[in-house]
């Protein structure tokens, strides 16, 4: 995966299961399932988020800081053969993501606090995290897990995803496990997050579907939701 070098628009909505059924029915009439999805059109995402001892990333989100960043390690379907380090930069409703591949061994060393190898790593992103782990004291904080159902629309480079079964580890500091112990974050288990990402414009056909009904855009953060338990 290469680096995304420009900002994209990002809209989020918390929806219920019935809203999901209605929206999915309408969206699938005009959008295609992302080729990375499995046979059921979904895949599992696990992300290990970093923060410092003062919870800088969490506080900036709660306080509504307009421009902020978060580091995370991400892998899919519990497959440790493909792991990425990511930095997500947010500026209000705009987002930009940088990523770098790391090996399972590198990931385990990082999570165990062995970071010396990062200083001379070929990826500038790995080097940046190394500096911020040293001087900002960033550390792994929480494992966030969810199931993603993605759809794409070529015009506008639109990506619409339904994120369900959002779960968090509870006072847990062991990562990269085969079977992590976690709990759901929503009071209503059927709730999920609808995310809409696009470049310069959102095509009218997609906008018309998204704006139908009682959807209310909100600044939802999976990291913030998953930190409510510790």
C-alpha positions in Angstrom: 0.0 0.0 0.0 1.3 3.4 -0.9 1.0 6.7 1.0 -2.1 8.8 0.6 -0.6 12.3 0.0 -3.8 14.4 -0.2 -6.7 15.1 2.2 -10.0 13.3 1.7 -13.4 14.2 3.0 -14.7 11.9 5.7 -18.3 11.9 7.0 -19.5 9.6 9.8 -23.0 8.6 11.0 -24.0 6.3 13.8 -26.9 4.2 12.5 -29.2 1.4 13.7 -29.7 -2.0 12.0 -32.8 -1.1 10.2 -31.2 2.0 8.7 -28.3 -0.2 7.7 -30.6 -2.5 5.8 -32.3 0.4 4.0 -29.0 2.1 3.1 -27.2 -1.0 2.0 -30.2 -1.9 -0.3 -30.0 1.4 -2.0 -26.2 1.7 -2.1 -25.6 -1.7 -3.6 -27.8 -0.7 -6.6 -25.1 1.8 -7.6 -21.9 0.8 -5.8 -19.6 -2.2 -6.1 -18.3 -4.3 -3.2 -14.6 -3.6 -2.5 -12.4 -6.4 -4.0 -10.6 -6.7 -0.7 -13.7 -8.0 1.1 -14.3 -11.7 1.6 -17.0 -13.9 0.2 -19.6 -12.3 2.5 -18.5 -8.8 1.5 -16.9 -8.1 4.9 -13.5 -8.4 6.7 -12.3 -8.1 10.2 -10.1 -5.1 11.2 -7.9 -4.9 14.3 -6.1 -1.7 15.2 -3.6 -1.1 18.0 -3.8 2.6 18.9 -0.9 4.6 20.5 -1.2 7.4 23.0 1.0 8.9 25.7 0.7 8.9 29.5 -1.3 12.1 29.3 -3.7 10.6 26.7 -2.8 13.4 24.3 -4.7 11.9 21.3 -7.8 11.1 23.4 -7.8 14.6 25.0 -7.4 16.3 21.6 -10.4 14.4 20.3 -12.6 15.1 23.4 -11.6 18.8 23.3 -12.4 19.2 19.6 -8.9 20.1 18.5 -9.3 20.6 14.7 -6.0 19.3 13.5 -4.7 16.1 15.2 -3.0 12.8 14.5 -3.1 9.2 15.7 -0.7 6.3 15.2 -2.0 2.8 14.9 -0.9 -0.7 13.9 -3.5 -2.5 11.7 -4.0 -6.0 10.5 -6.9 -7.9 8.9 -8.7 -11.1 9.5 -6.2 -12.0 12.2 -3.6 -12.6 9.5 -0.2 -11.5 10.9 1.6 -11.9 7.5 0.4 -8.4 6.5 0.7 -5.7 9.1 0.8 -1.9 8.6 1.8 1.0 10.7 -0.4 4.0 10.0 -0.6 7.7 10.9 -4.0 9.3 10.4 -4.1 13.1 10.3 -7.4 14.8 10.8 -8.3 18.4 10.0 -12.0 18.9 10.9 -13.8 16.6 8.3 -10.7 16.1 6.2 -8.4 13.2 6.7 -5.0 12.0 5.3 -3.4 8.7 6.0 0.2 7.5 5.7 1.2 3.9 6.0 4.2 1.6 6.0 4.5 -2.2 6.0 6.1 -3.8 9.0 6.8 -7.5 9.6 5.3 -9.6 12.4 8.7 -9.7 14.1 9.1 -6.0 13.9 5.6 -5.5 15.3 6.2 -7.8 18.2 9.5 -6.0 19.0 7.8 -2.6 18.9 5.0 -3.8 21.2 7.5 -5.3 23.6 9.3 -1.9 23.9 12.3 -2.9 21.7 12.4 0.2 19.4 16.1 0.6 18.5 15.6 -1.0 15.1 13.1 1.7 14.2 15.7 4.5 14.2 17.3 3.4 10.9 14.3 1.8 9.3 13.9 2.6 5.6 10.4 3.9 6.2 10.2 7.6 7.3 6.9 6.8 9.1 8.6 4.1 11.3 11.4 6.6 12.1 8.8 9.2 13.0 7.0 6.9 15.4 10.4 6.0 16.9 11.0 9.7 17.6 7.6 10.2 19.1 7.8 7.1 21.3 11.1 8.5 22.7 10.2 12.2 23.1 6.4 12.1 23.4 6.3 8.8 25.2 3.8 7.2 22.8 2.8 3.7 23.8 0.3 1.0 22.7 -3.0 1.8 24.5 -5.9 -0.2 23.2 -6.9 -2.8 20.6 -9.9 -1.8 18.6 -11.7 -4.4 16.5 -14.6 -4.3 14.1 -16.2 -5.8 11.0 -16.1 -3.7 7.9 -18.5 -3.9 4.9 -17.0 -1.7 2.1 -18.4 -0.3 -1.1 -16.7 1.8 -3.8 -17.9 4.2 -6.5 -15.3 5.3 -9.1 -16.5 8.9 -9.7 -15.1 11.0 -6.9 -13.2 8.0 -5.5 -16.0 7.3 -3.1 -15.7 4.7 -0.4 -18.7 3.9 1.8 -18.2 1.5 4.7 -20.5 0.0 7.4 -18.5 -0.8 10.6 -20.2 -3.2 13.0 -19.4 -5.3 16.0 -17.0 -2.6 17.3 -15.1 -4.0 20.3 -12.4 -3.0 22.7 -10.0 -4.6 25.0 -10.7 -4.0 28.7 -7.7 -2.8 30.9 -5.6 -5.0 28.6 -2.0 -4.5 27.6 -1.1 -7.6 25.7 -1.4 -7.2 21.9 -1.1 -9.3 18.7 -2.9 -12.2 20.2 -4.7 -15.0 18.4 -7.8 -14.6 20.4 -8.0 -11.2 22.2 -10.5 -10.7 25.0 -12.7 -7.8 24.3 -16.2 -6.3 24.7 -18.7 -4.4 22.6 -18.8 -0.6 22.9 -22.4 0.2 21.9 -25.3 0.0 24.3 -27.4 -1.3 21.4 -25.5 -4.2 19.8 -27.0 -3.7 16.4 -25.7 -0.1 16.1 -22.9 0.6 13.6 -20.9 3.4 12.0 -21.5 4.5 8.4 -18.4 6.2 7.0 -18.3 8.1 3.7 -14.9 9.1 2.2 -14.4 10.9 -1.1 -11.9 13.2 -2.8 -13.0 16.6 -4.2 -16.8 15.9 -4.5 -19.5 13.5 -3.5 -21.5 12.4 -6.6 -25.2 13.4 -6.4 -26.4 9.8 -6.6 -24.5 8.9 -3.5 -25.3 12.1 -1.7 -29.0 11.5 -2.4 -28.9 8.1 -0.8 -26.9 9.2 2.3 -29.0 12.2 3.0 -32.3 10.3 2.9 -33.9 9.7 6.3 -32.9 10.9 9.7 -29.1 10.5 9.4 -27.1 13.0 11.5 -23.4 13.6 10.8 -21.2 13.3 13.8 -17.6 13.3 14.8 -17.5 9.7 16.0 -14.1 8.2 17.0 -13.7 4.4 17.4 -10.6 5.1 19.5 -12.5 7.4 21.8 -15.4 5.0 22.1 -13.1 2.1 22.9 -11.2 4.1 25.6 -14.3 4.6 27.7 -13.4 1.4 29.5 -9.8 2.3 30.2 
